């Protein structure tokens, strides 16, 4: 590999990082007032960013909520006096959204049908959500019969059978299935971003989240090693600690972990998990990360694990041509970041399992 190819490889990594950093996932929610769109927005990201109200006044403006690179927007009513059909798409730049979620909690409305048909004409993806399923009740009918009635009504309204996701933001019913549906309807890059930012309601999605973080870690570790501005004492490697600190912070946020959440869940940790939880909190500063890199570097080199790590990654490292030092920096940075990601995933899994157990007991 000649020098020009080396720099082309690093440049390609930088371009991929820039592409990933600039990628946003835009999701628009539409439906009748009082259908629970704000509650659903909060459920999708796991934070109370949208104000939940019992009022049924029509939304009078586009209402976006931004969580990292996930943008969820509560669109105002389609075809109303304030927002007529002929200017609606242009006014709210409707075609810029990746996915639309039609949220309803009662009968499917004609306005929603008309909006869906327009979206269909434009080739946009739409997911149907019957929210507040926990409050569905009609004397003499089972919940399954009520769901069948909903499916029948939707089919009559839009003229074909569609998948309807029955959700409850109070009990979390159906949220995992909905999140997986959104994920599966995105392109690969946006799947990574959505997986990192959306709340996990199952161990399966936590695993998906972890794999998305691995991709982020691979790119970030490449850049941190390529920059190599901070020498790590004792071992012959240099990394950009600012980039690495950012990677660790992004991983924590992806798994919904902060000091308060980790501390309040400490009673459910065993001795091993307690040590892991303490490490998750510990490695949040450049000084602590430097010590972690020292430890990982020694472990990697003493066990001659560099080749095995490269094999596990399964891709050509663009820094190899720059010399053994840069390549080792990447391997150590990647190994430390992946280990930290695995620790965060394990704590998040323990917290999730406890919530799932509490919900069913």
LUMSE-615266 format. One record per atom (N, C-alpha, C): residue in one letter; x, z, y. Coordinates in steps of 0.05 Angstrom, whole numbers, padded with zeros to 5 digits, always signed. Layout:
AXZY ...
//
This chain:
X+00017+00000-00024 X+00000+00000+00000 X+00018+00000+00025 X+00015-00020+00042 X+00031-00020+00067 X+00019-00003+00088 X+00034+00001+00110 X+00025+00019+00131 X-00001+00010+00144 X-00004-00016+00148 X-00029-00026+00160 X-00054-00019+00143 X-00051-00022+00117 X-00073-00015+00099 X-00080+00015+00101 X-00059+00031+00104 X-00062+00060+00107 X-00080+00066+00130 X-00073+00055+00153 X-00088+00061+00177 X-00116+00049+00176 X-00119+00026+00163 X-00146+00015+00159 X-00163+00034+00143 X-00151+00047+00123 X-00166+00065+00106 X-00175+00089+00122 X-00157+00100+00139 X-00164+00123+00156 X-00185+00115+00176 X-00182+00091+00187 X-00202+00082+00206 X-00230+00079+00193 X-00229+00070+00168 X-00255+00066+00154 X-00268+00093+00150 X-00252+00114+00144 X-00262+00141+00141 X-00275+00150+00167 X-00261+00146+00189 X-00271+00154+00215 X-00297+00139+00222 X-00298+00114+00215 X-00323+00099+00220 X-00346+00110+00204 X-00340+00117+00179 X-00361+00128+00161 X-00371+00155+00172 X-00352+00172+00181 X-00359+00198+00193 X-00376+00194+00217 X-00368+00175+00234 X-00383+00169+00259 X-00411+00160+00252 X-00413+00142+00232 X-00439+00133+00223 X-00457+00155+00213 X-00445+00173+00197 X-00460+00196+00187 X-00468+00215+00209 X-00450+00220+00228 X-00456+00238+00250 X-00477+00228+00268 X-00479+00201+00271 X-00498+00189+00289 X-00526+00185+00276 X-00526+00187+00250 X-00551+00183+00235 X-00571+00206+00239 X-00595+00199+00246 X-00617+00219+00248 X-00640+00210+00231 X-00655+00229+00221 X-00679+00224+00205 X-00703+00230+00223 X-00719+00210+00228 X-00742+00213+00246 X-00768+00211+00230 X-00783+00233+00231 X-00808+00235+00216 X-00831+00241+00235 X-00852+00225+00234 X-00875+00229+00252 X-00899+00239+00235 X-00912+00259+00246 X-00936+00270+00233 X-00960+00263+00250 X-00981+00254+00238 X-01005+00248+00252 X-01029+00259+00236 X-01051+00262+00250 X-01075+00273+00237 X-01092+00288+00257 X-01114+00299+00247 X-01133+00312+00264 X-01123+00339+00274 X-01131+00348+00298 X-01124+00375+00308 X-01133+00396+00288 X-01116+00417+00285 X-01123+00439+00267 X-01117+00434+00238 X-01103+00411+00232 X-01097+00405+00204 X-01072+00419+00194 X-01057+00432+00212 X-01034+00447+00203 X-01008+00432+00206 X-01006+00413+00225 X-00982+00397+00228 X-00958+00414+00237 X-00964+00433+00255 X-00942+00450+00265 X-00932+00468+00243 X-00950+00479+00227 X-00942+00496+00204 X-00925+00479+00184 X-00932+00454+00180 X-00917+00437+00162 X-00890+00431+00172 X-00888+00426+00198 X-00862+00422+00211 X-00844+00446+00206 X-00854+00469+00211 X-00838+00494+00207 X-00830+00497+00177 X-00848+00489+00159 X-00842+00492+00131 X-00821+00472+00122 X-00820+00449+00133 X-00801+00429+00125 X-00772+00436+00133 X-00769+00450+00155 X-00742+00458+00164 X-00736+00487+00159 X-00756+00503+00152 X-00751+00531+00146 X-00747+00549+00170 X-00755+00540+00194 X-00753+00556+00218 X-00778+00552+00235 X-00786+00572+00250 X-00810+00570+00266 X-00804+00558+00293 X-00800+00532+00293 X-00794+00517+00317 X-00820+00507+00331 X-00841+00501+00316 X-00866+00491+00326 X-00886+00514+00329 X-00898+00515+00352 X-00918+00536+00357 X-00943+00530+00342 X-00951+00549+00325 X-00975+00546+00309 X-00998+00558+00324 X-01020+00543+00326 X-01043+00552+00340 X-01069+00546+00325 X-01088+00563+00328 X-01114+00558+00315 X-01132+00540+00332 X-01122+00533+00356 X-01138+00516+00373 X-01140+00488+00361 X-01160+00473+00369 X-01164+00446+00358 X-01164+00425+00380 X-01152+00432+00403 X-01149+00412+00425 X-01131+00390+00416 X-01137+00366+00424 X-01121+00343+00417 X-01094+00344+00430 X-01073+00338+00415 X-01046+00337+00426 X-01046+00316+00449 X-01035+00324+00472 X-01036+00306+00495 X-01009+00293+00501 X-00989+00298+00485 X-00963+00284+00489 X-00948+00284+00463 X-00928+00266+00462 X-00910+00266+00439 X-00894+00292+00438 X-00893+00305+00415 X-00882+00332+00414 X-00860+00333+00392 X-00835+00326+00400 X-00813+00325+00380 X-00800+00353+00376 X-00792+00358+00351 X-00777+00383+00344 X-00752+00374+00331 X-00729+00383+00341 X-00703+00374+00331 X-00689+00397+00317 X-00681+00392+00292 X-00666+00411+00276 X-00642+00397+00265 X-00618+00403+00277 X-00594+00388+00270 X-00600+00358+00274 X-00600+00342+00252 X-00605+00314+00254 X-00632+00305+00243 X-00649+00325+00241 X-00677+00320+00232 X-00696+00322+00255 X-00710+00301+00261 X-00729+00301+00283 X-00757+00297+00272 X-00774+00317+00277 X-00802+00316+00269 X-00820+00316+00293 X-00838+00297+00294 X-00855+00293+00318 X-00884+00294+00311 X-00899+00310+00326 X-00928+00312+00324 X-00939+00291+00343 X-00949+00269+00333 X-00959+00247+00350 X-00987+00255+00360 X-00994+00247+00384 X-01021+00251+00394 X-01041+00233+00381 X-01067+00237+00385 X-01087+00222+00372 X-01086+00192+00378 X-01089+00177+00357 X-01088+00148+00359 X-01116+00137+00367 X-01116+00119+00387 X-01141+00106+00395 X-01159+00124+00411 X-01148+00144+00424 X-01165+00162+00441 X-01166+00150+00469 X-01182+00163+00486 X-01184+00155+00514 X-01157+00155+00528 X-01141+00177+00523 X-01115+00179+00535 X-01094+00160+00523 X-01098+00154+00498 X-01078+00138+00484 X-01091+00115+00468 X-01099+00094+00482 X-01113+00072+00470 X-01096+00057+00450 X-01109+00043+00432 X-01096+00028+00410 X-01076+00008+00420 X-01083-00007+00441 X-01066-00029+00449 X-01039-00021+00461 X-01036+00004+00469 X-01010+00012+00481 X-00996+00035+00465 X-01009+00044+00444 X-01000+00068+00430 X-00972+00064+00417 X-00968+00041+00403 X-00943+00037+00389 X-00919+00034+00408 X-00924+00021+00430 X-00902+00017+00450 X-00897+00043+00464 X-00918+00058+00472 X-00914+00082+00488 X-00898+00103+00473 X-00903+00105+00446 X-00889+00126+00431 X-00868+00115+00412 X-00860+00090+00417 X-00839+00077+00401 X-00843+00083+00371 X-00867+00078+00362 X-00875+00085+00335 X-00857+00073+00313 X-00849+00048+00317 X-00834+00034+00296 X-00805+00045+00293 X-00797+00064+00310 X-00770+00076+00307 X-00770+00098+00286 X-00793+00106+00277 X-00794+00128+00257 X-00789+00118+00229 X-00776+00135+00213 X-00769+00127+00185 X-00793+00130+00167 X-00808+00152+00170 X-00830+00159+00152 X-00853+00172+00169 X-00877+00167+00160 X-00900+00179+00173 X-00915+00197+00153 X-00924+00220+00162 X-00939+00238+00145 X-00967+00241+00157 X-00987+00233+00142 X-01014+00237+00151 X-01024+00264+00140 X-01029+00282+00159 X-01037+00309+00151 X-01066+00314+00157 X-01081+00323+00137 X-01109+00329+00141 X-01117+00354+00124 X-01137+00368+00134 X-01145+00392+00119 X-01175+00392+00115 X-01188+00371+00124 X-01217+00368+00119 X-01222+00339+00109 X-01244+00328+00117 X-01249+00300+00110 X-01229+00282+00124 X-01222+00261+00110 X-01203+00241+00121 X-01218+00226+00143 X-01205+00224+00167 X-01218+00213+00190 X-01213+00183+00194 X-01232+00169+00207 X-01230+00141+00211 X-01206+00133+00228 X-01200+00150+00248 X-01177+00145+00266 X-01151+00144+00250 X-01149+00162+00231 X-01125+00163+00214 X-01124+00138+00196 X-01146+00129+00187 X-01148+00105+00171 X-01138+00081+00186 X-01147+00078+00211 X-01139+00056+00227 X-01109+00056+00233 X-01099+00080+00239 X-01070+00083+00245 X-01054+00076+00220 X-01063+00085+00196 X-01048+00079+00172 X-01048+00049+00167 X-01070+00036+00171 X-01071+00007+00166 X-01053-00008+00184 X-01051+00001+00209 X-01032-00011+00228 X-01003-00007+00218 X-00997+00018+00209 X-00970+00023+00198 X-00964+00006+00174 X-00984+00002+00157 X-00981-00015+00133 X-00974-00043+00141 X-00987-00054+00162 X-00982-00081+00171 X-00953-00084+00181 X-00943-00062+00192 X-00915-00062+00202 X-00895-00055+00180 X-00904-00050+00156 X-00886-00044+00134 X-00874-00016+00135 X-00887+00002+00148 X-00877+00030+00150 X-00887+00047+00127 X-00871+00066+00119 X-00877+00084+00097 X-00894+00108+00107 X-00915+00113+00092 X-00934+00135+00099 X-00940+00153+00075 X-00938+00179+00080 X-00943+00199+00059 X-00968+00214+00067 X-00986+00219+00048 X-01011+00233+00054 X-01010+00261+00044 X-01017+00280+00062 X-01015+00308+00056 X-01042+00322+00062 X-01054+00333+00041 X-01078+00350+00045 X-01068+00378+00047 X-01066+00388+00072 X-01055+00414+00077 X-01075+00437+00072 X-01065+00462+00072 X-01082+00485+00069 X-01098+00484+00043 X-01085+00476+00022 X-01098+00474-00004 X-01108+00501-00014 X-01094+00522-00005 X-01102+00549-00014 X-01129+00558-00003 X-01138+00544+00017 X-01164+00552+00029 X-01187+00533+00020 X-01181+00515+00002 X-01202+00497-00008 X-01222+00512-00026 X-01247+00511-00019 X-01267+00526-00035 X-01294+00513-00031 X-01308+00510-00053 X-01336+00502-00053 X-01349+00514-00077 X-01370+00529-00073 X-01384+00543-00094 X-01391+00525-00117 X-01384+00533-00142 X-01391+00517-00165 X-01371+00496-00173 X-01349+00493-00157 X-01329+00473-00163 X-01302+00485-00167 X-01286+00474-00186 X-01259+00484-00190 X-01241+00470-00170 X-01216+00481-00167 X-01197+00469-00148 X-01190+00441-00156 X-01189+00436-00182 X-01183+00409-00192 X-01205+00389-00184 X-01230+00398-00186 X-01253+00381-00178 X-01252+00375-00148 X-01244+00395-00133 X-01242+00392-00104 X-01220+00372-00097 X-01198+00373-00111 X-01176+00355-00107 X-01184+00326-00114 X-01199+00323-00135 X-01209+00297-00143 X-01227+00285-00121 X-01243+00302-00108 X-01261+00293-00086 X-01244+00283-00063 X-01222+00298-00057 X-01204+00289-00036 X-01192+00262-00042 X-01182+00259-00066 X-01170+00233-00074 X-01190+00210-00072 X-01215+00216-00080 X-01236+00195-00079 X-01242+00188-00050 X-01243+00208-00033 X-01249+00203-00004 X-01227+00187+00009 X-01202+00194+00003 X-01179+00179+00014 X-01180+00150+00005 X-01185+00146-00021 X-01186+00119-00032 X-01208+00102-00018 X-01231+00114-00014 X-01253+00100+00000 X-01246+00093+00028 X-01231+00112+00041 X-01224+00107+00069 X-01204+00085+00073 X-01183+00084+00056 X-01162+00065+00061 X-01163+00041+00042 X-01181+00042+00022 X-01186+00019+00005 X-01167+00016-00019 X-01152+00037-00025 X-01135+00036-00049 X-01127+00065-00056 X-01118+00068-00081 X-01109+00094-00090 X-01081+00099-00079 X-01077+00124-00069 X-01050+00132-00059 X-01045+00160-00070 X-01019+00167-00070 X-01011+00194-00078 X-01018+00212-00054 X-01031+00234-00060 X-01037+00255-00040 X-01022+00280-00048 X-01007+00292-00030 X-00993+00316-00035 X-01009+00340-00024 X-01016+00358-00042 X-01032+00381-00035 X-01013+00404-00029 X-01013+00414-00004 X-00994+00434+00005 X-01007+00458+00017 X-00992+00480+00016 X-01000+00504+00030 X-00975+00516+00043 X-00975+00519+00069 X-00953+00531+00083 X-00953+00562+00081 X-00975+00572+00070 X-00977+00601+00066 X-00965+00609+00039 X-00970+00593+00019 X-00961+00600-00008 X-00937+00582-00017 X-00930+00562-00001 X-00909+00543-00007 X-00916+00523-00029 X-00941+00523-00037 X-00950+00504-00058 X-00946+00475-00048 X-00934+00459-00065 X-00932+00430-00060 X-00910+00422-00041 X-00896+00441-00029 X-00876+00434-00008 X-00851+00422-00021 X-00843+00431-00044 X-00820+00420-00058 X-00825+00391-00065 X-00849+00385-00076 X-00856+00358-00083 X-00857+00340-00059 X-00867+00350-00037 X-00869+00334-00012 X-00841+00328-00002 X-00823+00348-00002 X-00796+00344+00008 X-00781+00323-00009 X-00785+00324-00035 X-00773+00305-00053 X-00783+00277-00047 X-00809+00275-00041 X-00821+00248-00035 X-00809+00237-00009 X-00805+00254+00011 X-00793+00245+00036 X-00764+00235+00030 X-00749+00251+00015 X-00722+00244+00008 X-00720+00218-00006 X-00737+00213-00026 X-00736+00189-00042 X-00744+00164-00026 X-00757+00167-00003 X-00765+00144+00013 X-00746+00138+00036 X-00722+00150+00035 X-00702+00145+00056 X-00678+00129+00044 X-00663+00116+00061 X-00639+00103+00051 X-00617+00124+00045 X-00595+00115+00033 X-00575+00134+00022 X-00564+00152+00044 X-00556+00141+00066 X-00544+00157+00088 X-00564+00178+00098 X-00589+00169+00102 X-00609+00188+00112 X-00617+00208+00092 X-00615+00201+00066 X-00619+00221+00045 X-00600+00244+00048 X-00574+00238+00054 X-00554+00258+00057 X-00562+00277+00080 X-00569+00265+00103 X-00576+00282+00126 X-00601+00298+00121 X-00621+00286+00109 X-00646+00300+00103 X-00641+00323+00083 X-00625+00318+00063 X-00619+00338+00043 X-00605+00362+00055 X-00588+00357+00074 X-00573+00379+00087 X-00591+00395+00106 X-00611+00382+00118 X-00626+00396+00139 X-00653+00407+00130 X-00665+00395+00109 X-00691+00405+00100 X-00689+00431+00084 X-00709+00447+00085 X-00710+00472+00070 X-00713+00466+00040 X-00700+00482+00024 X-00702+00479-00005 X-00723+00499-00016 X-00741+00488-00032 X-00761+00505-00045 X-00758+00505-00075 X-00736+00494-00085 X-00731+00494-00114 X-00701+00493-00119 X-00693+00501-00142 X-00665+00499-00150 X-00655+00470-00151 X-00673+00452-00159 X-00666+00424-00161 X-00658+00413-00133 X-00674+00421-00113 X-00667+00411-00086 X-00642+00424-00075 X-00637+00449-00083 X-00612+00462-00075 X-00588+00447-00086 X-00591+00436-00111 X-00570+00420-00123 X-00567+00394-00108 X-00589+00382-00100 X-00588+00357-00084 X-00574+00363-00057 X-00580+00386-00045 X-00568+00394-00020 X-00538+00397-00024 X-00530+00410-00046 X-00502+00414-00051 X-00487+00388-00054 X-00499+00368-00067 X-00486+00342-00071 X-00483+00328-00044 X-00503+00331-00027 X-00502+00319+00000 X-00479+00332+00016 X-00476+00358+00013 X-00455+00372+00027 X-00427+00362+00017 X-00425+00356-00009 X-00400+00346-00020 X-00391+00320-00005 X-00410+00303+00000 X-00404+00278+00014 X-00394+00284+00042 X-00408+00302+00055 X-00400+00311+00082 X-00372+00323+00081 X-00367+00339+00061 X-00341+00353+00058 X-00319+00332+00053 X-00324+00312+00036 X-00304+00292+00030 X-00295+00278+00056 X-00314+00270+00072 X-00307+00256+00097 X-00293+00274+00117 X-00304+00299+00120 X-00291+00317+00138 X-00264+00326+00130 X-00259+00330+00104 X-00233+00338+00094 X-00213+00315+00098 X-00222+00291+00095 X-00204+00268+00100 X-00194+00268+00129 X-00213+00272+00148 X-00206+00272+00176 X-00189+00296+00183 X-00196+00319+00172 X-00180+00344+00178 X-00152+00341+00169 X-00148+00329+00145 X-00121+00325+00135 X-00106+00303+00150 X-00121+00282+00158 X-00108+00260+00173 X-00098+00270+00200 X-00114+00287+00213 X-00105+00297+00240 X-00082+00316+00237 X-00083+00335+00217 X-00060+00352+00210 X-00046+00365+00233 X-00060+00378+00252 X-00048+00390+00276 X-00042+00419+00273 X-00052+00432+00252 X-00047+00461+00249 X-00031+00466+00223 X-00006+00474+00225 X+00010+00480+00201 X+00000+00506+00188 X-00003+00505+00162 X-00012+00529+00147 X+00013+00544+00137 X+00017+00568+00146 X+00041+00583+00137 X+00043+00586+00107 X+00068+00587+00098 X+00075+00591+00070 X+00073+00566+00053 X+00053+00549+00058 X+00050+00524+00043 X+00055+00500+00061 X+00064+00479+00049 X+00072+00455+00064 X+00048+00436+00069 X+00029+00446+00084 X+00006+00429+00091 X-00002+00433+00120 X-00014+00413+00132 X-00025+00416+00159 X-00053+00405+00159 X-00071+00418+00174 X-00099+00409+00176 X-00109+00414+00204 X-00131+00401+00210 X-00144+00406+00236 X-00165+00428+00231 X-00158+00452+00239 X-00175+00475+00233 X-00202+00474+00248 X-00203+00461+00271 X-00228+00458+00286 X-00249+00442+00269 X-00239+00421+00257 X-00257+00405+00240 X-00266+00421+00216 X-00247+00436+00204 X-00254+00451+00180 X-00273+00474+00186 X-00269+00487+00209 X-00288+00508+00218 X-00316+00497+00221 X-00318+00472+00232 X-00343+00459+00235 X-00356+00452+00209 X-00340+00445+00189 X-00350+00439+00162 X-00363+00463+00150 X-00349+00486+00152 X-00359+00511+00140 X-00385+00519+00154 X-00386+00517+00180 X-00410+00524+00195 X-00434+00507+00187 X-00428+00481+00184 X-00450+00462+00176 X-00460+00468+00148 X-00442+00476+00130 X-00450+00482+00103 X-00468+00507+00103 X-00460+00528+00118 X-00477+00552+00119 X-00505+00546+00130 X-00506+00530+00151 X-00532+00524+00163 X-00549+00507+00144 X-00536+00489+00129 X-00550+00472+00110 X-00564+00489+00089 X-00552+00511+00080 X-00564+00528+00060 X-00580+00551+00073 X-00584+00550+00099 X-00601+00570+00112 X-00589+00597+00113 X-00562+00599+00114 X-00549+00625+00112 X-00537+00633+00139 X-00542+00658+00147 X-00529+00670+00170 X-00526+00700+00163 X-00513+00714+00181 X-00507+00742+00176 X-00532+00759+00170 X-00554+00754+00186 X-00578+00770+00182 X-00591+00765+00155 X-00593+00739+00147 X-00605+00732+00121 X-00589+00743+00098 X-00562+00740+00099 X-00545+00750+00078 X-00547+00781+00076 X-00547+00794+00099 X-00547+00824+00099 X-00574+00834+00088 X-00596+00822+00096 X-00622+00832+00088 X-00628+00828+00058 X-00613+00809+00046 X-00617+00803+00017 X-00596+00817-00001 X-00579+00833+00011 X-00557+00846-00005 X-00568+00863-00028 X-00591+00876-00025 X-00601+00892-00048 X-00605+00877-00074 X-00608+00851-00072 X-00613+00836-00097 X-00587+00825-00110 X-00564+00829-00096 X-00539+00819-00107 X-00527+00838-00127 X-00516+00827-00149 X-00499+00843-00166 X-00471+00845-00154 X-00452+00857-00168 X-00426+00861-00157 X-00412+00835-00150 X-00415+00816-00168 X-00402+00790-00165 X-00414+00775-00141 X-00441+00774-00139 X-00454+00761-00117 X-00448+00774-00090 X-00445+00800-00091 X-00439+00815-00066 X-00412+00806-00055 X-00393+00802-00073 X-00366+00793-00065 X-00368+00765-00054 X-00384+00748-00067 X-00387+00720-00057 X-00401+00720-00029 X-00421+00737-00026 X-00436+00739-00001 X-00417+00748+00021 X-00400+00767+00015 X-00381+00776+00035 X-00361+00754+00043 X-00353+00738+00024 X-00335+00716+00030 X-00349+00694+00047 X-00374+00689+00042 X-00389+00670+00058 X-00389+00678+00087 X-00393+00704+00092 X-00392+00714+00120 X-00363+00715+00131 X-00345+00721+00113 X-00317+00725+00122 X-00305+00699+00132 X-00309+00677+00118 X-00296+00652+00125 X-00311+00636+00147 X-00313+00648+00170 X-00326+00635+00192 X-00308+00632+00217 X-00283+00640+00214 X-00263+00638+00236 X-00239+00622+00226 X-00224+00612+00245 X-00200+00596+00239 X-00180+00613+00224 X-00177+00638+00232 X-00158+00656+00219 X-00164+00661+00190 X-00190+00666+00184 X-00198+00671+00157 X-00196+00646+00140 X-00203+00623+00152 X-00201+00597+00137 X-00172+00591+00131 X-00154+00597+00150 X-00125+00593+00145 X-00116+00609+00120 X-00125+00633+00118 X-00118+00650+00095 X-00130+00639+00069 X-00154+00628+00071 X-00167+00616+00048 X-00151+00591+00039 X-00142+00575+00058 X-00126+00551+00051 X-00100+00559+00038 X-00087+00580+00047 X-00063+00590+00035 X-00068+00597+00005 X-00089+00612+00001 X-00096+00620-00026 X-00102+00596-00044 X-00119+00578-00034 X-00126+00554-00050 X-00102+00537-00055 X-00084+00533-00035 X-00060+00517-00038 X-00042+00528-00060 X-00038+00554-00060 X-00022+00567-00080 X-00034+00563-00108 X-00060+00568-00110 X-00073+00564-00136 X-00071+00536-00146 X-00076+00517-00128 X-00075+00488-00135 X-00048+00480-00145 X-00028+00488-00130 X+00000+00479-00136 X+00011+00494-00160 X+00005+00520-00162 X+00016+00535-00185 X+00004+00526-00211 X-00021+00518-00210 X-00035+00509-00234 X-00031+00479-00238 X-00016+00466-00220 X-00013+00437-00220 X-00040+00423-00222 X-00058+00432-00206 X-00086+00423-00207 X-00091+00399-00188 X-00071+00390-00174 X-00076+00369-00154 X-00086+00343-00168 X-00074+00335-00189 X-00082+00310-00203 X-00111+00313-00214 X-00117+00336-00224 X-00144+00341-00235 X-00165+00339-00213 X-00158+00351-00190 X-00177+00350-00167 X-00182+00321-00158 X-00160+00306-00156 X-00163+00278-00149 X-00181+00263-00169 X-00177+00269-00194 X-00193+00256-00215 X-00222+00263-00213 X-00228+00288-00206 X-00255+00297-00203 X-00269+00283-00180 X-00254+00279-00158 X-00266+00265-00135 X-00275+00237-00142 X-00258+00224-00158 X-00266+00198-00168 X-00264+00175-00148 X-00250+00180-00126 X-00246+00159-00106 X-00217+00158-00097 X-00208+00136-00087 X-00181+00134-00076 X-00180+00150-00050 X-00159+00167-00048 X-00155+00183-00024 X-00141+00166-00003 X-00152+00161+00020 X-00140+00144+00039 X-00114+00155+00052 X-00107+00180+00045 X-00083+00192+00057 X-00059+00189+00040 X-00062+00180+00015 X-00040+00179-00004 X-00016+00164+00007 X-00021+00142+00020 X+00000+00126+00031 X+00016+00139+00053 X+00005+00160+00065 X+00019+00174+00086 X+00039+00195+00076 X+00039+00199+00050 X+00058+00218+00039 X+00045+00240+00024 X+00061+00254+00008 X+00051+00275-00009 X+00039+00298+00007 X+00051+00304+00030 X+00042+00327+00046 X+00013+00322+00055 X+00007+00298+00065 X-00020+00292+00075 X-00040+00292+00052 X-00031+00281+00029 X-00049+00280+00006 X-00055+00309-00004 X-00034+00325-00005 X-00038+00353-00013 X-00056+00368+00007 X-00054+00362+00033 X-00071+00374+00053 X-00100+00367+00047 X-00105+00342+00040 X-00132+00334+00034 X-00143+00349+00010 X-00127+00349-00012 X-00136+00362-00036 X-00142+00391-00032 X-00125+00405-00017 X-00129+00434-00012 X-00153+00438+00006 X-00156+00422+00027 X-00178+00424+00045 X-00204+00418+00031 X-00205+00398+00014 X-00229+00391-00001 X-00236+00413-00020 X-00216+00423-00035 X-00221+00444-00055 X-00232+00469-00042 X-00220+00477-00019 X-00229+00501-00005 X-00258+00497+00005 X-00263+00474+00017 X-00290+00469+00027 X-00311+00467+00005 X-00304+00455-00017 X-00323+00453-00039 X-00328+00480-00052 X-00307+00496-00054 X-00310+00523-00064 X-00329+00539-00046 X-00326+00536-00020 X-00343+00550-00001 X-00372+00541-00003 X-00375+00515-00007 X-00402+00503-00011 X-00415+00514-00036 X-00400+00516-00057 X-00410+00527-00082 X-00419+00556-00079 X-00403+00571-00063 X-00410+00599-00058 X-00436+00601-00042 X-00439+00585-00022 X-00463+00585-00006 X-00487+00577-00023 X-00483+00557-00040 X-00505+00548-00058 X-00513+00571-00077 X-00494+00586-00087 X-00500+00607-00106 X-00516+00630-00092 X-00509+00637-00068 X-00523+00657-00053 X-00552+00647-00047 X-00554+00622-00038 X-00580+00611-00031 X-00598+00610-00056 X-00586+00604-00079 X-00601+00603-00104 X-00611+00631-00112 X-00595+00651-00108 X-00603+00678-00114 X-00626+00687-00097 X-00625+00680-00071 X-00646+00687-00052 X-00672+00672-00060 X-00669+00647-00066 X-00692+00631-00074 X-00705+00641-00099 X-00689+00647-00119 X-00700+00657-00144 X-00716+00683-00140 X-00705+00700-00123 X-00719+00726-00117 X-00746+00721-00104 X-00747+00701-00086 X-00772+00695-00073 X-00792+00683-00092 X-00782+00665-00110 X-00800+00652-00129 X-00810+00673-00149 X-00793+00692-00157 X-00802+00713-00175 X-00823+00731-00162 X-00818+00738-00136 X-00836+00755-00122 X-00864+00742-00118 X-00863+00716-00116 X-00888+00701-00111 X-00905+00700-00136 X-00892+00700-00159 X-00907+00697-00185 X-00913+00723-00198 X-00901+00745-00189 X-00905+00771-00202 X-00928+00786-00189 
//
